[in-house]
Amino acid sequence: MKLKIAAASALALACTLAGAQNSNQGVSKTEITLGSIQDLSGPIAGFGKAIRNGMMLRVEEVNEQGGINGRKIVLKVEDSAYDPKKAVLAAQKLVNQDKIFAMVGHLGTAQNVATFPVLFDKNVINFFPVTAAREMYEPVNRLKWAFAATYYDQMLLAAPKVAKENGAKKVCTLYQDDEFGQEVMKGAEDGLKAAGMSLAEKTTYKRGATDFSSQISKLKAENCDMVVLGTIIRETIGAIGTARKLGYNPVFLGSSASYTDLIHKLGGKAMDGLISTMTVQNPYNDETSQPIRFWANKYTTKFNEDPSVFSVYGYALIDTFIRAAQKAGPNLNTDSFVKSMEGLTVPPDIFGSSELTFSATKHLGSNAVRLSQLQDARWKVISPYISIK
């Protein structure tokens, strides 16, 4: 018994010392160093580059205004190529060499999970990763903070709603065989079960796959009239494109991972009809909303390309980091930042997001989600926000 108590005390002391030792890593009198890991060369590089650009735009704005309590943000971005092993190497560099204060906007479920040990061992915050997996805020950890409805909750709410509204008789799924895809599948499965329905057929693909003919043929042969997609960019396009060629036209429902202008820009007219969950509006340059239109054109001018919803994610997550860091005051460290987050409320922004609220036991900003559909190669909002009460 004495040995167990001694061991537990030693572990607690080690954790305390580790936290104290690195509580203000990345914070100097003039700078706050942040790190981010994106896919800049892999299968979802379109997402990664847009997130990076959105973050850079907001960082530039706050630095031009004098920074956060006199400190300017230095943002260092590494490429994971959407590979968890490369993400770990990138995290080791950012944490141990660049001495970042926090990891912000890291893209990818498996990639984030793989880097948690690297971050948490050095008391580095994982702030608003761009993935809607539950592991990003569960179990509660003072270093884990997330902002948008999880893939699980999205499908829990959306799958039965879309099935009912479209009179679907046989709901099936095609999903990526990893943590991301399994979250989408499980959410749909549980949501349908609660509504007295079920997933009649399940089929998967490996990350990076380009041929979906066998999976789509299987779903068609099973007469699935609604398909839940646990897919991202090219997999969404590949799956729906294959279905259209086979004359197969079920209702396709995707998660927020498929809610991007790249779907219709790369997939063309065949993508019309796709329904996806979403939390912020796609920022079209000719948007009727003047604030969104102004922001979108500012982005296009700076980066010589149109913004996407992932550009908005990058911009908005840095904006929330700024709010929390300003609230933490001039003595910024991990403890003061965490305390600031535990009482933070972020009102809806110009992009139509829902309000974000955080507490010591609530590290997910919002579980609200709404639906959008591709109509004439443009995303159109088709539902109000729905949420888990």
N, C-alpha and C positions, 0 to 999 in steps of 0.2 A: 504493500500500500504506500509506504514512504517513497519507494522508487517511482511509483506512478505519479504521486503528487510532485515530486522533484522534477520529473520529466515534463509534466504539464506546465509547471512554473517556468522551466527553462524555455519551453516553446513560446509561452506567452511573452517572456522577456525578450526573446529573439525577435518576435514580430513587432514588439513595441520599439525596440532599438532600430529595426529596419525602417519602420515608419518615421521615426524621429530623424534618422540619418538622411532620409531623402525627402523630407517634408517640403523643402523649398527648391528641389532640383529644378533647373530650367528657369528660375526667376532671378534676375539680377536687378540692379538699380534702374536700368534703362530698357530691359527686354524681358519678354516672356517667350520661351521657345516651345513651340508645339510641333508635334509630329503627326503624319498621316500616311497610311499605306493604301495605295490604290492599284487597281488593275490598269496599267498604262500600255500594256503590250499583249494582253491575252484576250480571251473570248468576250469579256465585257468591258473592254477598254473604252468604249463609248460612254459608259457610266462613269468610269474612273476619271477620265479627262474632264468630264462635265463637273463632277464633284470638286475636283482640284480647282478648276477655274472659278466656280462659285465661291469657294473658300478664299481664293486669292483676291477676288473682287471685294469681299467684305473686309479682309485684312488690310487691303490698300486704303479703303475708306477710313477705317478707324485710325490707322497710322497717320493719315493726312490730318486727322482731327486731334492729333497729339497722343494717341494710344490709350491705354487703360491705366488710369491713375498715374500718368506720366511714363508708362512703359509701352514700348512698341512691340507688336507681335512679330516673331520670326517663325515662319511656317516652313518646315522641312518635309518633303514628300518623297516616299520611296515606292518602287514598283514591285508588286507581288506576282504580276502576270496571272492573277487569280489562282495561285498555287499556295496552299497552306504552308508548305515547307519553306518557300521563298518568303512568305509573310513572316515566319519566325526569324529568319535571318535579318529581314528588314527591321523588325521590332528590336532585335538585339543591337543593331547599329544605332537606331534612334534613341533607345534607352541608355545604353552603356557608353556610346561615343558622343552622340549629339546632346545627351543629357536633357531630354525633353521633360517638360512639366506635365503634359498630358498628351494622350493619343486622341486625335479628333477625327471623326468621320471615316474611320477605317471601313473599307468596303468588303463585304463577304461574310457569310456565317461561319463556315469552316475555318476561314482565315482568322477571324477574330478569336474564336475559341482556342485555336492553336497558339495564339500569342498571349493569352491571359497569364500563364505562369511567368512569362518574361516581364510583363507589366507589373503584376501584383507583387512580385518578389521585391521590386524596387519602389513600391508605393506610388506607382504611376496610374493616374486616372484613365479609364477608357470611356471617353465622352462621345455620346451620340454616334455610335457606329452606324453605318448605312447598311443595315440589315434589320429585318423585322423578326428576328428569332427571339424566343423567350429567354435563351441563355444570356442575352445582352443585359438583362436586369434581374433575372432569377438564378439562384436564390439572392436575396438582398445582400449587396456588398457595397460598402461605402465608396468603392472605386468604380462601380458600374452604373452608368446613367444612359437611358435610352429615351427616344422622343416620340416614336410613332407606333400605331397599332401593330401588333405582331402578325406574322403570316398566319399563325394559328387562329388568332382572334378574327382576322380579316375573313378567312374562309368559314369559320364558325358562324359568322353573321351572314356572309354573302351567299354561300352555297345554297342553303335552304330558301333564301329570299329569291334568288335568280331561278332556282328550280321551280318554285311555286308560281312565280310570275310568268314563266314560259311554258308551264304545263309539262315539264319534263317527266317522263315515265321511267327512264333508265339513265341514271347519272354514273359516269365513269371518270377515271382520272389517268393522266399521263404526267409523271413527275420525275425530276432529277433525283438520282439515287444518292442523296447525301442529306446532311442536316436540313438544308433549305427546303428541298423537295418533300422531305418527310414531314416538316412542319405544315406545309400547304395541304398535303394529303390528310394528315391527322385532323387538322382543323375542319376540313370539309367533311370527313367521316363522322366526327363527333357532332357537327352542326346538323347534318342530315339525319343522324340517328335520333337526335332530340326532336326532330320534326317528323319522326315516324318513317324515314326513308333510309336508304343505304347506298354505299358505293358498290355498284354492281360488278364493276371490273376495274382492275388496277394494272397499269403497265408502267415500266420505268425505262430510263436511259442513263448512261454514264456521262458524267460531266465532260463536255467537249464534243459530244456526239453531233454528227451532221446528217445522218440518215435516219428518218423516222418512218419509213415505209412499212416496216413490219408492225410497229406499234399502232399506227393509224389504221392499217388493214384489219388488225385484230379488233379495234374499237368499232370499226364500221361493221364487221361481221357480227359483232355482238349487239348491233342495233342501238348503240348508245346515242341518245338524242341530246345529251349535255355532257361536256367534257371539262373537268376542272384541270387546269394546266399549272403544274409546278415547274414552270419554265421561265427563262430570262429573255434575252433578245433574240439571238439567232435560232434558239430552240423553239421559241414561240412562232417565229416566222417559218421555220422549217416544218413544224408540225401542221400549222394551219395551211401553208402552201401545199403540202402533200395531200391534205384532206380535200382541198379544192380541186386538185388534179384528179382525184379519185371520185369526184362528184359527191363527196361526203360533206354535209353542211350542218353539223350539230350546233348547239349553242356552246360557244367557247367562253369559259370564265377563267381569267388569270388573276394573280395577285399583283400587288403594287410593283413587283419586280418586272412586270411586263407593261407597266404604265409608263411609256416613254414615246416620244415622237419618232424615235428610231424605228419603231415597229412599222409605222406606215411609210416612213421615208425609204426604208430598205425593202419592205415587203409589198408595198404598193396596194392597189385596190383590193387584192385578195384578203387583206387584213380587216376590211370593213366588217362590222358586226361583233368583233371581239369586245367583250366586257371585262374591265379590270377594276380592282379595288384601288382607291387613291386617297391621299390625304391633303394634297396641295394641287392647285391648278397648273397645267402645263403653260408656260409663259410665252404665248405666241406674240410675235412682234406687232401684229395688227389686232391685238386683243382690245375689246371694247373698254375694258378697265384702263383708265389713263395711268394710274400708278404702275400697273403691270407692264403696260406698253412702254412707258418711260424706262423702267428697269431693264426690260428685254432689249431695247435698242442701245442702252448703255453697255450692256454685256456684249452685244454683237459688235459694237464699235471697238471695244477693247480686244476681243479675242478673234474677230473676223469669222465668227460662226454663230448661228442662232443658239439660244439657250435651250435647255431641256428641263424637265422636272428635277433631274439629278443636279443640275446647276443650282436650282432653288434649294435643294437639300443642303448642298455645300455652303451656300450663302447663309441660310437660316441657322444652321448648327453653329457656325462661327458667331452669328449674332447673339445666340443664346449664351454661348461661352462668354462673350463680352459682357452681357448683362450680369451673369453670375460673378465674374471676376471683378467687375466694378463694385458690385454689392459687397464682395469680400473685403474691399478696402485696400489701402496701401500695403498692409502687411500680408501680402498674398502668399499662401502656402497651401499644401494639400488640405490641412484641417480647416482653414478659413474658407476655402473654396467649397468643401463638402458641406460645411455649416450653411453657407450661402445657398447652395442647391436645395438643402432640406426645407427651405421656406420660400422657394422661388415660384412665381406665377408669371407665365408669358402669355399675353393676350393674343387673339387671332391676328395674323399678319395680312398683308395685301394679297397674298397668294391663296387666301381662303382656308388656311389651316385652322384646326380647332384649338381652343385654349389648352395650354400645357400647365400642369400643376405638379409639384414635387413635395415630398416630405421625407422624414427619416425612414419611413417604411414603404414609401411609394416612389420608385425610381424610374417608372415609365410615365412620360408626360401625358399621354392620352391613348385610349384604346378605341377612339371613334374613327369610323371609316365611311366612305361613300363610294358610289359606283360611277364609272364613266365608260362610254362606249365609242368605238371608232365609227364615225359616220362621215362618209365622203372624205376619208383620209384626214380627219380631225377629231380630237377627243372632245366629246360632249358630256357634261355632267348629267346623269340620269336619275340620281337619287339624293335625298338629303343625308346628313350624317346619321349613322346608326351606331350604337355603342352597347357594351356590356354594362349593365347597371350593378 
